[in-house]
Amino acid sequence: MFDFEYSFHWLTVWHVFPEMLSAALVTIQVAVLSMIFGLIVAIFLVFISTNKKLKKEKNGYIK
């Protein structure tokens, strides 16, 4: 049913491997920065919140 006659070109991969590594590094940097930014926004929203339950949890977490 599935008869593929495809040969993967590993030589091409080895030629662009440094660029692939640098792209992976950029991806990791973006992921870490977005997690940090999201954490900062979440903490800010908890501090300005008027919800009593969130304030209790915030006070318990800080203490």
Secondary structure, DSSP 8 states (H G I E B T S, - for coil): ---------HHHHHHSHHHHHHHHHHHHHHHHHHHHHHHHHHHHHHHH---HHHHHHHHHHH-
